[in-house]
Amino acid sequence: MSCSISFSKTLITSIESPSSTTFCILSSAHKQSLSYVLDCCVVPAPQRKSLHSEAAKVPVVDLAELRSQGSAQRSVVIEDIRNACQRFGFFQIVNHGICQSVLDGALSSAFDFFKLPTGEKMKFMSNDVRKPVRYATTLKDGIDKVQFWRDLLKHYANPLEDWIDAWPANPPSYREKMGNYSTEVRKLGLDLMGAITEGLGLGSTYLSDKMDKGMQVMAVNCYPPCPEPDISLGLPPHSNYSCLTIVLQSSRGLEIMDKDDGEWGAVEQLQGALQVHAGDHLEVLSNGFYKSVVHRASLNPDRTRISIVSLQSLGMDELMKPAKELVDERHPKGYKESSFRDVLDFLSKNDIGEGKSFINTLKMKG
């Protein structure tokens, strides 16, 4: 059954796009009421062949010694992070310094937001990827060819005091709980970025000032139970466009692609752990020594999954380019310069569900 067919208003809400084209949206509550997957949410058959994934074997890095300057154990942590970024572009972290109550508070506030009446969430509805605060029920509602089984709330978070008043005021605790987590995870991201640049031989402060003043975007995702998880996805295969992404998830559902053999693996859920993704701009900085990780979101027939994603980058118009220290005759410059604004321009013009990739637009032919 297609998305354009008429349904009861209790199931589907129709809105008008800026081009005056009417299209339907399916919020998380609407999706949960369906016993089947709509045609517009069915991924192409070739993608479905690989929807059953084994457990991924990914590194788990203990950050307990990361802040011990000069210690032998800190050097081990730096090397662990370097190896993980090079081999997988991904790792899990434990002993990261964010207390469990802050993690639980962020997750509970996210669950509460997506339980709100559709009309309350629709106050933030937009397909404009440049908006600092927006709600959507897929990637770009009514525009992308495949609609994904996901609700999204995305908002800027740095500096927090500049943006928090634009965040949802309902549920009443959302700003406080999500704000606490955003602050803590940003600090963690700065520490991790220092470790990553140190592992590249650039020193731990190579990007410190620029990252401190840079972009932090919080993407809060809700993946409702899906009646046919074998034919739909929460998110299609893609890499993140930031320097660094840190993910907090309520349950298993994140899958990553092994860059060596192209096989998919499901990331195991570890209590209290966070997941770290190398992003496209980190691949650029490293001149290809690190690769951004291709990942997707699978679905579960029985439970709702929440993931809270902190994307951290340079400032909106700050250009990321390969570090000159990593460019020589044997390793010529492999990527064009680009900014976070370039990322937003790419997302507004392209459908990543069709396999469009920002990093591929940056690679220089040699």
ZAGURO-463874 format. One record per residue: x, y, z of N, C-alpha, C, CB in turn. Coordinates in steps of 0.02 Angstrom, whole numbers, plus 32768, in hexadecimal, padded with zeros to 4 digits. Glycine has a CB too. Layout:
% residues N
XYZXYZXYZXYZ ...
***
This chain:
% residues 366
802A7FC58000800080008000802C803E80007FD18000803D 801B806F7FD6804780A87FCE803880DE8001804180C57F88 8065810E8007805C81448037802981778020809E81678044 801B81787FDF7FEE81AC7FC57FA5819A7FCB7FFF81BC7F7E 7F96815B7FDC7F5181457FE27F318164801F7F4D80F97FE5 7EF0816E801E7ECE818E80567EC8816080927E8981A68040 7ED4817B80CD7ECE8157810B7EA48182813B7F1381468129 7E90816481717E70818981A77EA081BE81C17E59815A81E0 7E8681F781D47EB1822C81EF7ED1821882307E89826C81F8 7EB981E482507ED981CE828D7F1A81AA827E7EAB81A082B5 7F258198823E7F618174822B7F9381A082087F50813A81FF 7F7C81C981DB7FAA81F081B17F96823981B27FAB81D68169 7FC7826481B97FBB82AC81B67FD682C681747FDD82D081F2 7FAE82ED81507FC6830B81127FDB8352811E7F8F830880DB 801283658100802983AB8105803C83C480C1806483B28137 8041840580BA80538422807B809C8436807C8028845E806A 80C184228049810784348043810C847B802A812D84048014 8148849A802D815084DE8013813E84E47FCA819784F4801D 814184AD7FA3812F84B07F5C80E484A57F528157847C7F35 80BD84A47F89807584997F88806284527F77805584C87F58 809084257F79808183DE7F6F806E83BF7FB180BD83B97F4F 8034839E7FB3801E837F7FF1803A83397FF57FD1837D7FF5 80558327802F806F82E48039805F82CE807F80BB82E1802B 8062828C808A804F827380CB808D826780F58028823280C4 8084826C813780B9825C816580A08226819480D1829B818C 80CD81FC81A980BE81C781D880E881D1821680CA818081B8 80CB81E9824B80F081F1828980FA81AD82A980CD822182B9 812281AC82DF8131816D830180F1814B831981608178833B 80C18173833280828156834A805B813783108057818B836C 805C815982D78039813F829C805980FD8285803B81728263 809B80FB828380BE80BF826C80AE8084829A810980CB826A 80AA809182DB809D805A83098057803E830080A680728350 8029806482E37FE5804C82DA7FDC8022829C7FB5808782D8 800F801E8272800A7FF8823380207FAF823D8035801881FD 80007F82821980117F3B821C80397F2681DE7FD27F108222 804D7F5681B680727F498179809E7F86816A80427F39813C 80CB7F7E813B80F67FB5812680DC7FD280E581407F9D811E 80D1801380E480BA803480A880ED802E807080AB807E80B6 80D5802E8032810180267FF88139805A7FF880DA802B7FB8 81298097800E815C80CC800C819380C18040813A810F8016 81898092806E81BB808480A181E1804480948199808080E5 81D48025805B81F67FE6804A82387FF5802681C87FB9801E 826F7FDB804082AF7FE7801F82B47FBA7FE182EA7FD88050 82DB7FCF7FAE82E27FA77F7282FA7F607F8183127FC97F41 82E57F317F5882F57EEA7F6383407EDC7F6A82DA7EC17F2A 836B7EFC7F4183B37EED7F4983CD7EFE7F8F83DB7F157F16 83B27F327FAF83C87F437FF383AE7F11802683B07F898005 83757EF2801883577EC48048837F7E83804F83107EB48033 83A67E73801F83CB7E34802283FC7E31805C83F17E297FE1 84107E6B807484437E6D80A984277E8680EC847C7E9A8093 83E57E7F80F683C77E9B813283D07E6F8170837F7EA78126 83EE7E34816883FA7E0981A284457E0B81B283E27DC08196 84577E2A81E9849D7E3681F984B37E0E823684AA7E808204 84F17DF5823385107DD7826D852A7E0E829C85497DA68259 853D7DFB82D885597E2C8307859B7E4782EC85637E0D834D 85A37E8882EF85E27EA782D986187E9F830F85D77EF282C9 86547E9282F9868D7E8F832686B17ED2832486BD7E548314 86A17EFC835586BD7F40835586E27F4C839786867F75834B 87147F788396873A7F8583D387117FA7840987777FB083C3 871F7F97844787047FBB848187407FDC84A486DD7F8B84B2 8740801E84A58778804484C08766805E8505878C807E8490 8790804F853687888067857A87AB80AA858187A4803385AF 878480DF858E879F8122859087B9813785D6876B8153857A 87BA8109860487CB811B864A880E8140864E87CE80DC8675 883F812E86258881814B862A888D818585F988B58116861E 8859819785D2886481C9859D887A820D85B9882581D18574 8860821E85F488708261861088AF8260863C8835827A8639 88D28228863E891082248665894B82388639891B81DC8682 895982778636898D8290860989D182708618899382DD860F 89F2825885E38A36823E85E98A3B81F686018A5B82688617 8A0381D786138A078192862C8A0D816085F389C981818657 8A2C812886038A3480F385D189F080D985BB8A5F80B985EC 89C080D585EA897E80BB85DA895980EA85AB895680B2861A 8965812C85B28945815B8584895D814F853D895481A48599 899D8140853589B8813284F2899680F484D48A04812784F5 898780C484FF8964808884E7891E809A84CE895F8054851F 88FB80C684F388B880DB84DE88BB80FF849B889881088513 88EC812C849388F48151845488FF8120841B893081838459 892880EE8426893680BC83F288F8809383E2896F808F8407 88D2808284168893805C840B8863808483E08872804B844F 885D80C583ED883080EF83C7884980F6837F882A813583E7 888A80FE837788A881038334889880C4830C88F5810E8338 88A4808A83298898804B8306884F804282F488B080108330 88238055832387DB804F831687C4807C82DD87B3805F8355 87DE80BA82DC87CC80E982A687E680D1826387E7812F82B6 882180B48263883F809D8224881B805F820A8889808F822E 880E802F823687F27FEF822087A67FF2821488027FB98252 878380138242873A8010824087198054823487207FF48280 873A808B8248871880CB824986E380CE827E86F980DA8205 86E980A282B086B4809A82E286D08076831F8678807382C4 86B88089835A86C8806483978696807583CD8710807383AF 8690804A83FE866780588439869580708471863F8018844F 86798098849E86A180B284D5867E80A4851886AE80FE84CD 86A68092854A868F8089858E86BA80B585BC8691803D85A4 86A380BF85F986C580EC862886D281308608870880CD8640 869E814985E886A4818885C2869881C685EC867481888588 868081BD8629867981F6865686348214865A86A8822A8642 860581FE863185C082178636859881E78661859F821F85EE 857C82008698855B81D386C8851B81B786AB854D81F8870A 8508817E86C484CE815986AA848E818186B184C7811686CD 848881A886E5844A81CF86EE8441820386B6844B81F38733 8478821F869D8474824F86668460822B862684B88274865C 847D81F0861A846A81C885DF842181B585E28496818885DA 840B819D861C83C581888624839581C3861D83BB81668668 83AA81FD86368380823886308376824D85E8839E82718658 83AB824B85C183A6825D857A8377822C855683EB825D8559 838081EC8562835681BA8541830D81C18555836E81738551 830081CC859582BA81D285AC82998210858F82B781D585F9 82BE8248858982A28284856C8293827B852282D182C08576 82BC8254850082B0824584BA8271821A84B182ED8222849B 826C81E584D8823081BB84D681F281E684E382348182850B 81F68212851581BC823C852681AA826B84ED81CA82638565 81DB828684CB81CC82B4849381A6828F845C820D82D28476 81BD82548449819C8232841281598214842481C981FB83F9 814882138465810581FE847B80D382378479810981E184C2 80EB8274846E80BE82AD846C808C82A7843380E682EF8465 805382C88438802482C98400804582E383C17FE682F58411 803082C98388805082DD8349804F8328833E802D82BB830E 801983488351801483918348804983B7836D7FD183A9835D 805C839F83A8809183C083CF80D483BA83AB809683A18415 80E28380839081228376836C8123839C8329812E832C835F 80E783A2830B80E383C382CA80F6840D82CD809D83BD82AE 80F8842A8308810D8470830F8154847A82F4810B84858359 817B844482F381C1844882DD81CC8427829981EF84278311 819584148277819983EF823981BA84198202815483D88223 81EB83FC81E0820B841F81A8823483ED817F8238845981C1 823783F9813D826483D4811282A583FB8104824283C480D0 82AA8436812082E584618115831E844A814282D484AB8122 834F842881258386840C814D83B08442816D83B183DF8121 83A88480815883CF84B7817583B084D481B483D884EE8141 837284C181C4835184DE81FF837484C6823E830784CB8201 838184F3826D83A584E082AB837D84AF82D783B5851D82D3 833B84B082D28311848182F882DB846882C882F084A38337 82D8842682C082A4840B8293829083C482A682BD840D824A 825283B4829582368372829F82248356825A81F7837482CD 822F83158251821E82F48212820B82AC8222825882F881DF 81E7828C81F381D3824781FD81F7821781CF8188824181F3 8229823081AC825782068185829482318179823681EC8141 82B3822E813E82EA825B812F82CE829F81188318823D80F8 82AC829F80DF828882DA80C8824282C380B382AE82FE808C 821182D580DC81CD82BC80D381B182CD808E81A082D88108 81988299806B817682A3802B81A582B37FF2814682D98032 81E682B67FFE821682C97FCA8240828D7FB5824483027FE2 825F826B7FE5828982337FD5825F81F97FBB82B2821D8013 827C81D17F8F8256819B7F6F824281657FA1827F817B7F38 826E81557FD0825E812680058257814C8046829480EE800B 8220814180698214816080AA822A812E80E081C9817480B3 82558144810D82728116813E824A8115817F82BA8128814C 824E80DD81A2822580CF81DD824480F0821A821D808381E8 82418133821A82638159824E8241819C825882AC8163823D 823E81B48296822F81F982A68270821A82BD81F681FF82DD 8277825A82B182B4827F82C082A582C282DF82DE82888281 82C982D2831482CC8316832E8315832B832D82AD831C8377 832483608309836A83768303836F83BE831A8383836E82B9 83A283CD834183AB8412835783F584218364838184218395 840884608357844B847783668454847C83B1845984BB8343 8494847683C7849F8473841084DE8497842784A4842C8425 850284B983FC853E84DD84118542852183F0857D84B48401 85478557841985448558846284FD8549847A855C859D847D 84F8852284AF84B7850C84C78488854684D784BF84E08504 84A4857A84F6847A85B2850A845C85D784CF84A285E28535 847A85D08494846085F18458842585CB843A849685F88424 841F858B844983EE8561842583B9854284518412852B8402 83C5853984928399850F84BA8352852A84BF83B6850784FF 834A856C84BB8307858884C082DE857A8481830B85D384CC 82FE8565844C82DA8553840F82C88508840D8304856483D1 82E384E2843C82D2849B8441828A8492845A830384768470 826E84578452822A844B846B8224845A84B682158403845D 81EF847C84C881E08489850F81B9844F852E81BA84CA8517 819E84248504817C83E7851A81A183AA84FE813283E78504 81A98376852781968372856E81BD83A4859981A2832B8587 81A383B685D381C183EC85FB820A83E1860E819A83F6863A 821F83A386148264839586298294838D85EE826683568653 827A839585B082A48386857682E383B28573827C838F8536 82D983F385798313842085738348841285A882FC84688577 8332840685E5836183FA861B838883B98610833D83F8865E 8363838386048384834185FF83AD833B85C08350830A8601 83928351858783B9834D854983F28380854A838B8358850C 83E783B88569841B83EA856F845683D1859884008429858E 844783AE85D0847C839185F984A6836085D1845F836F8637 8483833585AC84A88303858484D08324854C847782CF8567 84B28355852B84D5837784F485158397850C84A883AD84D5 851383B58547854F83D58563858583A28572853E83FB85A3 8572836A859185A2833785A485C0831485668582830485D2 85958305853685AE82E184FB85DA830E84CF857382C484D3 85CD834F84D185F9837C84AB863F837D84C985DB83C484AA 86438380850C8684837D852C86A8833C851B867D83848579 86838305851D86A082C5850C86BA82C584C4866D828D8516 869382E2849786A782E5845186E7830D8447867183048428 86F08342846C872D8369846887698340847F872783AA8491 8760831B84B5879682F084CE87A882BA849A878382CF8510 8774829C847D87808267844B87A18283840D873D82458438 878C82BF83F887AB82DC83BC87F482EA83C98786831C83A7 880583008406884B830A8418887382C9841488518328845D 88558292842C887682528429887F823B83E1884F821D8451 884D824983B88850823483718886825A834C880C823F8350 888A829B835588BE82C18332890382B1834E88B1830D8338 890782A1838E8947828B83AA895D8249838A8943828383F7 892D821D837F893D81DD835F895381E58317890181B08361 8940821C82F88957822B82B3899B824D82B2892382578291 89B6825A82ED89F7827C82F189F282C782ED8A23826382BB 89B582E282F589AA832A82EF89A8834E83328969833682CA 89A78328836889A3834683AB895A834B83C289C3838B83AB 8950834C8403890D8349841E88E7838B8419891083348466 890983C2840B88E88403840788E1841C83BF890D84368431 88ED83F1838F88F08406834988B0842A833388FB83C9831C 887684118349883684318335880E84498371880D8400830D 882D844C83AB8808845983E987DE849883E68838845E8423 87FC84D083D387D7850F83D2879E850E83A08806854983C3 87AC84F48364877984F38330873F84C48342879884DD82ED 874F848B8361871A845D837586F2847A83AF873784198388 8713849C83DC86F184B9841686BE84ED8400872484D98446 86CE851283CB86A1854683B18676852C837886C985828399 867C84EC8369865C84D0832E861484BA8338868284968316 85FB8496830785B6847F830785AD84418333859F846F82C0 857584418357855C84038377851383FE83658567840483C5 850283C9834284BC83BD833084A5837D835384B483B682E2 846F838283788451834883998419832D836D8437835B83E0 842082EF835783EC82CD833083CD8297835C840A82AF82ED 838F82A1836E836C8273839A833C8249836F8345829983D3 834B8209836A832781DC833D82F981AD8362835781B58312 82BE81A28347828F81718362827E813F832B824E8194837C 828C80FF8339827D80C9830A8245809E832982BC809E82FA 820680A9831481CF8083833281D28039831D818B80A2831D 81AC800F834181A87FC9832B81907FC582E381787FA18359 81AE7F9982BC819D7F928275817F7F4C826981DC7F9E8248 81447F48824C81257F068242814A7EDA821080DE7F0F822B 81717EF881E481967ED181B281DE7EEC81AE81747ED5816C 82067EDF81E1824A7EFC81E382797EE281AD82687EEF8226 82667EAC818B82917E918156828C7EB98115827F7E498149 825A7EE4810F82527F0880CF82587F5480D7820F7EF780B0 82687F6B8113826E7FB3811F82AC7FC18149822E7FCE8142 82BE8000814C82F88016817482E68055819B833680228147 8308805F81D38301809E81F7832980D581D583188096823E 836480C481BD838F80F0819683B480C7816283C0811881C3 83C080E3812783E480BE80F3842F80C0810083D580DC80AE 8456809780DD849F809B80E484B880E180D484C1806780B6 84E280FB810184FE813E80F885388146812884C881758103 85608179811C8593818D814E857F81D1816785DC818E812F 859681E281A38586822481C085B6825881A585898222820D 859F829681A485C582CC818285EF82F381B2859582FA815E 85E982E581F2860D830B8224865682F3822985EA83048268 867B8312825686BD82F7826986B382B7829286E7832B8290 868682BD82C2867F828982F486358284830786AB82978333 861E8247831085D9823B832685DB820D836285AE821D82ED 85B68220839785B081F683D2856681E383DA85CA821A8413 855981A383E28514818983E2850481688424850A815883A8 84CB817B843F84AC815A8479846D81398460849D818D84B4 846680F68469842A80D48451840A80AC848A843C80A68417 83C880A5848583A2808284B983A5803784B0835A809984B9 83B08020847383B37FD8846683D67FCD8424836B7FBA8465 83E57F8F841584097F7C83D983E27F8F839A84177F3183D9 84067FA1836683E77FB4832784177FD582F783AD7FE38334 84507FEE83128484800B82E884AC7FD382C684B380398311 84B67FDA828484DE7FAA825F85137FCF823784B27F7F8230 854F7FB2823385867FD2820F859F7FA381D885BF7FE5823F 85BA7FC181A485D67F9A816C86217F93817685C57FBB8128 863A7F56817086827F4A817186A07F64813186927EFE817B 86CF7F93813786EA7FB380FA87157F8480D187127FF0810C 872B7F4C80EF87557F1D80C9872D7EEC80A087817EF680F9 86F67ED180BC86D07E9E809786897EB3808586CE7E5F80BE 86747EEF809C86317F07808B85F87EE580B086267EFF8043 86087EBB80E185D47E98810685B97EC4813F85EF7E568123 85787EBA814D85587EDF8183855D7EBB81C5850F7EED8171 85657EE181FB85677EC4823E853F7EEE826F85AF7EBD8256 85187ECE829A84F07EF182CC851A7F00830984B17EC782E0 85197F3E831F85407F548359851D7F3D8399854A7FA08359 85417F1883C285257EFF840185187F39843185557ECC8421 84E37F31845884D17F63848A84F67F5584CB84847F648496 85207F8484E185457F7E8520852A7FB2855185927F878515 85187F9C858C84FB7FC985BD852B800385CD84EB7FA385FD 8512804085C38539807B85D3856B8091859F855C80708611 85738069856A85A480798536858780AC850585BA80398510 85B480CF84E285A280FB84AC85C680E4846D85B3814584BC 85AA80F4843385C980E283F485E7812083D3859680C083C5 8622811883B68646814F839686508140834D868A815C83B9 863A816E83218642816782D98675819A82C085FE817282B5 86A38184829786CB81B2827086A081CD8237870D81908254 86A0820F822E8677822E81FB869E824181BD8654826B8217 867A8259818B8699826B814B86D0829F815486648285811B 86C582D1817F86F883058186873582EC81AC86DA834081AB 872E82B781D38769829981F18791827381BC8755826A822B 876E8253818E87908231815787B88264812E875E820C812A 879A829F812387BC82D380FE87FA82EB8123878D830F80F0 87F282FB8163882A8312818C886482E1818A8813831D81D5 885582A1818E888A826E819088A5825D814B886F822F81B1 888A827E8117889E827180D28894822780C088E8828580C7 885E820B80DB884B81C780CA8869819180F6885E81B98085 889381A5812688AF8172815388788152817D88E581928181 8848817C8193880B816381B387D38167817F87FA818B81F3 87A381398185876A813A8158872A81438181876680F8812F 86FD816D816886BC81738189869681318183869381AE816C 8672811F81B7865180DD81B9860C80E28199864C80C48202 85FE80B3816D85BB80AD814F85908084817F85BF808B8107 8555809D818E852A807C81BE84E1808581AA853680978205 84B5806181CC846D806581BF844980548200845880368185 84078061820183DE8050823B83AC801A822883B980908255 83B17FE0824883817FAB823D83467FB3826D83A27F658246 83137F8B826582D57F93828A82C37F5582B2829B7FA5825B 82987F5F82E282837F28830E82377F23830C829C7F338357 821A7EE8830A81D17EE2830681AD7EF0834781BE7E9F82EE 81D17EF0837F81B07EF183C181BC7F2F83EA81C67EB683E7 81F27F5383DF82017F8B840C82187FC983E682377F76843D 820D800284078226804283EE826E804A840281FA807D8408 8296806283D482DD807083E282E980BB83DC830B804883B2 830D80D7840B8322811D8409836E811F8400830D8143844A 8385814B83D583CD815A83D283D681A683D583EF813C8392 840681BB83FD841482038404845B820E83EA840D821B844F 845F823483B5849D823B838E84B8828283978491822C8344 84F6828783AE851882C883B2854B82CC837A853B82D183F8 853D82F78349856A8302831185938340831E8542830882CD 85D5833983208601837083318632837F82F8862783618372 863583BF82E6865B83D482AC867A841882B8862F83D6826E 869D842F828686B584748285867A84A3827C86EA847F824D 868684E4827E865185158276863085118232866C855A8280 85F68531822C85CC852B81F085F3853881B08593855C81F5 861E856B81AF8642857C8171868D856E8175863785C58161 86A3854D81AA86E9853B81B286FA8501818486FA852981FC 872D8508815B873D84D4812A8768849D8149876284F380EE 8753845F813D877C8425814F87A3840F8112874F83EB816C 87E38403811C880E83EC80E5884183BC81028831842880C2 8862839580D78895836780F188CC838E811588B4833F80B7 88E08374814F89178393817589568393814B8923836F81B8 897683CC814589B283D1811A89E883A2813289CD84188119 89E9839281728A1B8364818D8A12831D81748A18836581D9 89D7830E815889C882CA814089C782C680F4898582B4815B 89E082FB80D489E482FC808A8A2D82FF807589BC8339806E 8A4182D180498A8482D2802D8A8282AE7FEA8AB882AF805E 8ABD82A17FCD8ABF82827F8B8A9F823C7F8B8B08827D7F73 8AAA82177FC18A8C81D47FC58A4281D67FD68AB181AC7FF9 8A2D820C7FF689E88214800B89CE82587FF389E0820C8058 89C1825F7FB289AA829F7F98896582B17FB389A8829D7F4B 895582F17FB1891583087FC988DD82E47FA5890E83557FBF 88B082C57FCB887D829A7FAD883682B57FB1887E82597FCD 882D82F07FD187E983097FDC87E583547FD287D182F68022 87AD836A7FBA879F83B27FB5878C83CE7FF9876783BF7F82 8792840F8000877C8431803C872F8434803D879B84778041 87128435807986CA843D807E86B8845480C586A583FC806C 867D846F80CC86658488810C862484658120865A84D48109 860D8472815D85CD8456817285948472814885C1846481BD 859B84B08132856784CC8106856484A580C48575851780F8 859E848F80AB859F8466806F857A8424807A85E784588059 8580840980B7855C83CC80C9851183D880C3856E83B58110 84F8840F80E084B1841F80DF84998429809884A2845C810A 84C1844A806E84AF8453802884A88410800584E4847F8004 84D683E2801384D4839F7FF68494837B800B851283768009 8485837D804C844A835980658409837680488448835D80B2 840783B7803D83CA83D6802383BD83C37FDA83CE8421802A 83F383B17FB683EC83A47F6E83ED835B7F5C842383C77F4A 83FD832F7F8C840782E97F7B83DF82BB7FA8845182D77F81 83D1827F7F8F83AC824C7FB383DE82157FC68372822E7F87 83F282148007842481E3801B8408819C801A843E81F38061 83C58196801883A78154801083B681347FCD835D8159801A 83CB815D7F9D83DE81437F5B842981367F5783C981747F24 844B813A7F908492812A7F9184C081657F8484A080F77F5E 84A481A27F8384CF81DD7F7984FB81E77FB684A3821D7F6C 853A81F77FAB856B81FB7FE18592823C7FDE859C81BF7FDD 85918261801685B482A1801886008297801085A682C6805A 861C826480328664825A8030867C824E7FE986798220805D 8652822E7FBF866782207F7B866D82607F51863681F17F5A 864882947F65864E82D47F41868E82F87F53861183017F51 86AF82E37F8886EC83057F9F872C82E37F8786ED83087FEA 872682A57F71876282807F5D877F829A7F1C875282347F57 87C082A57F1C87E282BF7EE187FB82857EB6881D82EE7EF4 87F0828B7E76880682577E488850825F7E3B87DD825A7E06 887582297E4688BE822D7E3C88D981F57E1288E0822E7E7E 
***
